[in-house]
Amino acid sequence: MSESIADLERSLGIQLLVRAPRRRAVPSSAGRSLLPDARAVISAAGRVGQHSAELRGTVAGELPVGCLITLAPVAIPRIFGAFETSWP
């Protein structure tokens, strides 16, 4: 991931993250400034994917799933298996 971000920084010609030894990277002022645009691009890409799936006549999108932690090891694999069989 860090290599991809470094490639993006090189292509944009600006530093997006400030890196410090033994610390996590934090957004630079330029990175903070571009963050709303980056989020908009990611959101638009998701909409394009969903719209193209609709044009193909397929179902696409996110499906939030919740389950009690005690049931998760048993219920989730069964539910996902059944879902995948019905919606490959």
C-alpha positions as a Markdown table, in Angstrom:
| # | Residue | x | y | z |
|---|---|---|---|---|
| 1 | Met | 0.0 | 0.0 | 0.0 |
| 2 | Ser | 2.7 | 2.4 | 0.9 |
| 3 | Glu | 4.4 | 1.9 | -2.5 |
| 4 | Ser | 1.1 | 2.6 | -4.2 |
| 5 | Ile | 0.7 | 5.9 | -2.3 |
| 6 | Ala | 4.3 | 6.8 | -3.1 |
| 7 | Asp | 3.6 | 6.2 | -6.8 |
| 8 | Leu | 0.5 | 8.4 | -6.5 |
| 9 | Glu | 2.5 | 11.1 | -4.8 |
| 10 | Arg | 5.1 | 11.0 | -7.6 |
| 11 | Ser | 2.5 | 11.2 | -10.3 |
| 12 | Leu | 0.7 | 14.1 | -8.6 |
| 13 | Gly | 4.0 | 15.8 | -7.7 |
| 14 | Ile | 2.9 | 16.5 | -4.1 |
| 15 | Gln | 3.4 | 14.8 | -0.8 |
| 16 | Leu | 0.1 | 13.3 | 0.5 |
| 17 | Leu | 1.4 | 11.8 | 3.7 |
| 18 | Val | 4.0 | 12.9 | 6.3 |
| 19 | Arg | 6.0 | 9.9 | 7.4 |
| 20 | Ala | 8.0 | 9.9 | 10.6 |
| 21 | Pro | 10.2 | 7.1 | 12.0 |
| 22 | Arg | 8.3 | 4.9 | 14.6 |
| 23 | Arg | 5.1 | 6.8 | 14.0 |
| 24 | Arg | 2.3 | 6.2 | 11.6 |
| 25 | Ala | 1.9 | 8.4 | 8.6 |
| 26 | Val | -0.5 | 11.3 | 8.8 |
| 27 | Pro | -2.0 | 13.4 | 6.0 |
| 28 | Ser | 0.0 | 16.4 | 4.8 |
| 29 | Ser | -1.8 | 19.7 | 4.3 |
| 30 | Ala | -2.1 | 18.8 | 0.6 |
| 31 | Gly | -3.4 | 15.3 | 1.5 |
| 32 | Arg | -6.0 | 16.8 | 3.8 |
| 33 | Ser | -7.0 | 19.3 | 1.1 |
| 34 | Leu | -7.4 | 16.6 | -1.5 |
| 35 | Leu | -9.3 | 14.1 | 0.8 |
| 36 | Pro | -12.8 | 15.3 | -0.1 |
| 37 | Asp | -12.0 | 15.0 | -3.8 |
| 38 | Ala | -10.5 | 11.5 | -3.3 |
| 39 | Arg | -13.6 | 10.4 | -1.4 |
| 40 | Ala | -15.8 | 11.7 | -4.2 |
| 41 | Val | -13.8 | 9.8 | -6.8 |
| 42 | Ile | -14.0 | 6.5 | -4.9 |
| 43 | Ser | -17.8 | 7.0 | -4.4 |
| 44 | Ala | -18.2 | 7.8 | -8.1 |
| 45 | Ala | -16.3 | 4.6 | -9.1 |
| 46 | Gly | -18.6 | 2.6 | -6.9 |
| 47 | Arg | -21.6 | 4.1 | -8.6 |
| 48 | Val | -20.2 | 3.4 | -12.0 |
| 49 | Gly | -19.7 | -0.3 | -11.0 |
| 50 | Gln | -23.2 | -0.5 | -9.6 |
| 51 | His | -24.7 | 1.2 | -12.7 |
| 52 | Ser | -22.9 | -1.1 | -15.1 |
| 53 | Ala | -24.1 | -4.1 | -13.2 |
| 54 | Glu | -27.7 | -2.8 | -13.4 |
| 55 | Leu | -27.2 | -2.4 | -17.2 |
| 56 | Arg | -26.0 | -6.0 | -17.4 |
| 57 | Gly | -29.1 | -7.0 | -15.5 |
| 58 | Thr | -27.1 | -8.3 | -12.5 |
| 59 | Val | -27.5 | -7.4 | -8.8 |
| 60 | Ala | -24.7 | -5.5 | -7.2 |
| 61 | Gly | -24.1 | -3.5 | -4.1 |
| 62 | Glu | -23.3 | -3.8 | -0.5 |
| 63 | Leu | -25.1 | -6.0 | 1.9 |
| 64 | Pro | -24.5 | -5.3 | 5.6 |
| 65 | Val | -24.7 | -8.4 | 7.7 |
| 66 | Gly | -25.0 | -8.6 | 11.5 |
| 67 | Cys | -24.9 | -11.6 | 13.8 |
| 68 | Leu | -24.5 | -12.4 | 17.4 |
| 69 | Ile | -20.8 | -13.3 | 18.1 |
| 70 | Thr | -21.8 | -16.6 | 19.6 |
| 71 | Leu | -23.7 | -17.6 | 16.4 |
| 72 | Ala | -21.3 | -16.2 | 13.9 |
| 73 | Pro | -19.0 | -19.3 | 13.5 |
| 74 | Val | -22.0 | -21.5 | 12.7 |
| 75 | Ala | -24.6 | -19.2 | 11.1 |
| 76 | Ile | -22.4 | -16.9 | 8.9 |
| 77 | Pro | -20.8 | -19.7 | 6.8 |
| 78 | Arg | -24.3 | -21.3 | 6.2 |
| 79 | Ile | -25.9 | -18.0 | 5.3 |
| 80 | Phe | -23.0 | -17.0 | 3.0 |
| 81 | Gly | -23.0 | -20.4 | 1.3 |
| 82 | Ala | -26.7 | -20.2 | 0.6 |
| 83 | Phe | -26.4 | -16.6 | -0.6 |
| 84 | Glu | -23.6 | -17.5 | -2.9 |
| 85 | Thr | -25.5 | -20.4 | -4.3 |
| 86 | Ser | -28.6 | -18.2 | -5.0 |
| 87 | Trp | -26.6 | -15.2 | -6.2 |
| 88 | Pro | -23.3 | -16.4 | -7.8 |
